[in-house]
């Protein structure tokens, strides 16, 4: 819960930074990419909070723990690579972004699995 809240706070801060400080420094496309990073970070920070709540409801702690790990990895790889791409223009970082997206998908699949397992 604390990690999710902290990463959500950082996403809001990054969004404000992008909306104000970056506007005159990067292209319109760069701002769009930065906003995508912020959006996915915020959604998956909230997913970390959700996982903590679900764990308190008796769902599989093991599956939800793995889901949390994949959500964190997704934030670092997906959003992190997009932030770096916009802020540094390092192009080789781009291929890392889909790995983060895959981590997000695996995390959600694990949340689904935890929900299905509870139903048994």
Backbone as a ProteinNet text record, in pm:
[ID]
protein_1_A
[PRIMARY]
XXXXXXXXXXXXXXXXXXXXXXXXXXXXXXXXXXXXXXXXXXXXXXXXXXXXXXXXXXXXXXXXXXXXXXXXXXXXXXXXXXXXXXXXXXXXXXXXXXXXXXXXXXXXXXXXXXXXXXXX
[TERTIARY]
83.2	0	87.8	191.9	281.4	354.8	402	472	377.7	257	159.6	127.3	104.5	76.4	193.5	313.6	433.3	453.1	433.6	449.6	338.1	218	109.3	142.9	196.2	239.2	345.3	441.9	546.1	487.4	383.6	319.8	253.1	186.8	123.5	230.8	340.5	449.8	509.6	527.5	581.2	484.9	355.7	256.4	262.9	278.4	290.4	419.1	526.6	654.1	639.7	574.5	555.2	468.2	363.7	270	328.7	420	471	616	705.7	848.4	891.3	829.2	873.6	812.5	704.4	630.5	719.8	814.2	900.3	1030.3	1049.6	1176.9	1169.8	1052.8	1040.7	928.3	927.4	825.1	688.1	586	450.4	443.4	511.1	515.2	584.7	691.9	760.5	669.9	588.3	492.1	388.1	344.1	247.8	308	431.8	500	517.9	558	575.6	442.9	334	201.9	159	194.1	163.9	235.8	362	438.2	372.3	330.3	264.6	134.5	54.8	-74.4	-57.7	32.9	52.6	111.8	198.7	252.1	140.3	53.6	-54.3	-150.1	-192.2	-282.5	-223.2	-96.3	-37.5	8.4	25.5	44.4	-84.6	-197.2	-326.8	-350.6	-298.7	-308.9	-233.6	-120.2	-46.6	-129.7	-200.4	-288.9	-401.5	-459.3	-566.1	-518.6	-400.2	-346.4	-333.1	-290.9	-280.9	-418.8	-517.9	-654.9	-705.5	-682	-726.1	-658.6	-532	-461.5	-528.3	-578.7	-650.3	-786.7	-834.3	-963.9	-949.2	-828.4	-807.7	-771.1	-744.4	-699.4	-555.6	-511.8	-380.1	-268.2	-204.1	-93.8	21.2	42	151	126.4	6.6	-24.4	-24.3	-80	-84.5	54.1	139.5	278.1	350.4	329.5	388.3	330.3	199.2	135.2	198.3	219.2	281.8	420.2	496.3	630.2	626.7	531.1	519.3	470	379.7	335.7	453.1	532.4	649.2	748.7	775.9	867	811.7	680.6	618.4	634.7	614.5	632.9	776.1	870.9	1012.4	1050.4	1008.6	1047.8	967.7	835.6	750.6	762	715.9	717.3	860.2	946	1085	1154.3	1133.1	1198	1141.1	1010.9	952.7	1002.8	1013.2	1069.8	1211.3	1292.3	1430.4	1436	1350.4	1346.2	1318.3	1220	1183.3	1290.1	1339.9	1431.4	1574.3	1614.7	1754.1	1769.2	1659.9	1661.7	1751.6	1771.7	1846.9	1752.3	1774.4	1681.4	1688.2	1803.1	1813.6	1728.1	1680.6	1597.6	1456.7	1414	1279.3	1236.7	1321.8	1279.8	1251.5	1289.4	1261.2	1114.2	1052.3	914.9	816.9	819.3	724.6	743.2	863.7	884.3	804.1	801	720.6	572.5	527.2	387.3	351.8	444.4	423.6	414.1	497.2	489.8	353.5	299.7	166.4	62.7	70.4	-27	-15.6	106.3	125.4	70.9	95.7	42.9	-108.6	-175.4	-322.4	-369.9	-298.9	-336.3	-325.5	-225.1	-209.3	-320.2	-364.5	-477.8	-602.6	-622.7	-737	-726.2	-607.2	-587	-616.4	-574.7	-602.8	-753.4	-824.1	-969.7	-1037.8	-990.5	-1047.5	-1019	-901.2	-865.2	-951.5	-987.5	-1072.3	-1209	-1255.6	-1389.3	-1400.2	-1289.9	-1293.7	-1325.5
-118.5	0	125	124.4	240.4	261.5	153.6	164.7	218.8	167.1	215	361.6	401.6	541.7	632	585.5	665.2	681.4	572.5	579.6	662.2	660.4	744.9	892.2	924	1060.6	1104.9	1019.2	1052.7	1070.9	993.9	1008.7	1145.6	1188.5	1320.6	1429.3	1413	1509.7	1511.3	1392.4	1384.2	1447.8	1427.2	1488.4	1639.6	1695.1	1840.1	1890.1	1816.4	1850.5	1851.5	1749	1740.4	1852.8	1886	1988.6	2129.3	2150.9	2286.5	2302.9	2223.4	2242.7	2192.5	2084.8	2026.4	2092.2	2163.9	2217.6	2295.1	2370.2	2450.1	2377.8	2258	2188.7	2071.3	2011	1894	1915.4	1831.5	1841.3	1800.7	1829.4	1788.2	1635.6	1564.6	1417.7	1372.1	1440.8	1408.5	1424.8	1530.5	1551.4	1439.7	1394.1	1283.6	1155.9	1127.6	1007.4	1017.5	1134.8	1156.2	1135.4	1188.4	1172.6	1025.5	951.1	807.3	738.9	774.3	717.3	749.8	875	917.7	840.4	829	761.5	616.2	545.1	404.2	388.7	480.9	474.9	494.3	590.5	616.2	497.7	444.6	329.5	212.2	186.3	66.8	91.3	217	249.6	220	257.8	226.2	75.1	5.3	-141.4	-200.4	-141.1	-188.2	-167.8	-56.8	-33.4	-136.1	-160.3	-260.3	-397.8	-436.4	-567.1	-577.3	-468.5	-470	-488.8	-422.8	-437.1	-579.7	-633.9	-770	-872.8	-849.3	-941.3	-941.5	-826.9	-817.7	-884.6	-915.6	-981.7	-1133.1	-1182.1	-1326.2	-1391.2	-1312.6	-1372.5	-1419.7	-1502.9	-1564.3	-1460.6	-1461	-1367.9	-1395.1	-1521.2	-1555.9	-1497.5	-1521.5	-1469	-1316.5	-1256	-1110.6	-1050.6	-1122.4	-1077.2	-1075.6	-1180.5	-1184.9	-1074.6	-1053	-946.6	-811.8	-786.7	-661.3	-645.7	-753.6	-749.6	-717.2	-776.4	-748.7	-605.8	-556	-417	-321.4	-347.4	-262.9	-268.7	-390.3	-404.9	-332.9	-341.2	-271.8	-122.1	-67.7	76.5	116	40.2	73.1	60.3	-48.7	-73.6	8.9	13.5	84.5	235.3	280.9	425.2	477.2	403.7	448	465.1	370.5	381.6	499.3	524.5	639.4	771.1	779.5	900.6	925.1	819.3	833.9	872.9	813.5	843.9	992.3	1045.8	1186.4	1279.3	1246.9	1338.4	1334.1	1220.4	1207.4	1186.8	1152.3	1121	1001	913.3	789.7	691.5	664.5	584.4	434.7	383.3	238.4	191.3	282.1	243.3	203	246	220	74.5	-19	-159.9	-218.6	-149.1	-197.3	-175.5	-74.5	-37.5	-154.7	-233.3	-345.8	-450.8	-464.6	-557.9	-512.3	-381	-327.3	-352.1	-334.9	-362.2	-507.7	-595.9	-739	-764.5	-697.8	-712.6	-668.1	-557.9	-514.5	-622.7	-681.1	-785	-907.3	-948.5	-1063.1	-1030.8	-909.8	-868.5	-878.9	-828.2	-836.5	-981	-1063.4	-1205.1	-1272.5	-1234.3	-1290.9	-1243.5	-1119.2	-1071.4	-1152.7	-1176.2	-1258.5	-1399	-1456.7	-1591.6	-1594.2	-1490.8	-1484.8	-1478.4	-1403.7	-1396.6	-1528.6	-1596.6	-1726.1	-1831.2	-1826.5	-1923	-1903.3	-1780.3	-1752.5	-1814.5	-1815.4	-1868.8	-2018.6	-2087	-2233.9	-2277.4
0	0	0	81.6	90.8	-41.9	-101.2	-229.6	-337.1	-343	-440.6	-421.6	-298	-270	-304.6	-273.4	-303.5	-453.8	-527.7	-673.4	-737.9	-678.7	-728.8	-705.2	-588.4	-559.9	-660.3	-687.7	-785.8	-925.8	-958.3	-1089.5	-1101.3	-995.3	-997.2	-1010.3	-938.6	-947.4	-1088.1	-1145.7	-1282.1	-1381.9	-1360.8	-1448.5	-1443.4	-1324.3	-1309.8	-1375.7	-1356.4	-1420	-1571.9	-1624.7	-1768.9	-1822	-1748.3	-1794.5	-1788.2	-1696.6	-1677.2	-1722.3	-1668.8	-1695.9	-1832.9	-1881	-2008	-2131.1	-2113.8	-2228.2	-2324.8	-2272.7	-2361.2	-2398.6	-2345.7	-2367.1	-2464.3	-2478.5	-2565.3	-2666.1	-2767	-2871.7	-2817.9	-2896.9	-2861.3	-2848.3	-2938.8	-2931.8	-2804.1	-2766.7	-2641.9	-2521.5	-2522.4	-2413.5	-2408.9	-2526.1	-2531.6	-2473.2	-2510	-2459.2	-2308.7	-2261.3	-2117.3	-2045	-2101.3	-2040.4	-2037.1	-2140.8	-2140.8	-2025.1	-2002.7	-1891.7	-1758.7	-1742.3	-1618.8	-1598.5	-1703.5	-1694.5	-1652.1	-1717.8	-1683.3	-1544.1	-1505	-1369.1	-1267.4	-1292.1	-1197.1	-1189.1	-1302.7	-1301.6	-1223.6	-1247.1	-1185.6	-1043	-1005.7	-864.1	-788.8	-849.7	-789.5	-787.4	-887.8	-887.9	-768.7	-732.8	-614.6	-488.1	-479.4	-365.2	-365.7	-482.6	-495.8	-450.1	-490.4	-452.3	-300.7	-237.5	-90.9	-27.3	-82.6	-30.6	-52.8	-171.8	-202.4	-112.3	-81	9.3	146.5	187.3	314.4	310.9	191.7	175.1	165.9	184.2	188.1	55.6	-47.9	-174	-159.1	-249.6	-243.2	-230.4	-114.9	-91.1	-187.3	-222.2	-312.1	-451.8	-505.5	-638.6	-640.1	-536.6	-530.3	-509	-436.4	-421.2	-555.1	-632.1	-766.8	-854.8	-844.3	-922.1	-888.3	-760.1	-717.6	-778.5	-777.8	-836.7	-985.2	-1054.5	-1198	-1223	-1138	-1154.4	-1131.3	-1029.6	-1002.5	-1118.6	-1165.7	-1280.5	-1402.9	-1422.6	-1535.2	-1526	-1405.3	-1387	-1418.9	-1366.1	-1388.8	-1536	-1599.5	-1737.9	-1838	-1822.5	-1918.6	-1897.5	-1782.2	-1757.9	-1750.4	-1682.2	-1669.5	-1803.3	-1893.9	-2025.2	-2104.3	-2091	-2161.7	-2103.3	-1970.7	-1909	-1961.1	-1961.1	-2008.5	-2155.6	-2234.4	-2377.3	-2400.3	-2329.7	-2347.1	-2289.8	-2172	-2103	-2154.2	-2212.6	-2256.3	-2405.5	-2473.3	-2616.5	-2649.1	-2550.8	-2573.7	-2642.5	-2768.6	-2849.1	-2820.5	-2778.9	-2758.9	-2642.3	-2558.8	-2444	-2487.9	-2606.4	-2657	-2654.7	-2697	-2696.8	-2558	-2452.7	-2317.2	-2281.4	-2341.8	-2308.3	-2319.6	-2428.4	-2437.3	-2327.7	-2275.6	-2163.9	-2042.3	-2021	-1911.6	-1934.4	-2057.7	-2090.6	-2066.4	-2099.5	-2073.2	-1923.5	-1845.7	-1699.2	-1647.3	-1700.9	-1659.8	-1687.9	-1806.4	-1843.6	-1753.5	-1723.5	-1634.5	-1495.7	-1448.2	-1317.7	-1311.9	-1415.4	-1418	-1428.2	-1504.9	-1513.6	-1376.6	-1299.7	-1165.3	-1071.4	-1086.3	-1006.5	-1041.1	-1170.4	-1213.6	-1154.8	-1161.5	-1106.9	-957	-885.9	-741.9	-717.1	-800.6	-786.4	-817.6	-920.9	-956.3	-850.1	-794.5	-690.5	-566.6	-537.5	-420.8	-438.2	-562	-590.2	-571.8	-555.7	-542.6	-402.7
[MASK]
++++++++++++++++++++++++++++++++++++++++++++++++++++++++++++++++++++++++++++++++++++++++++++++++++++++++++++++++++++++++

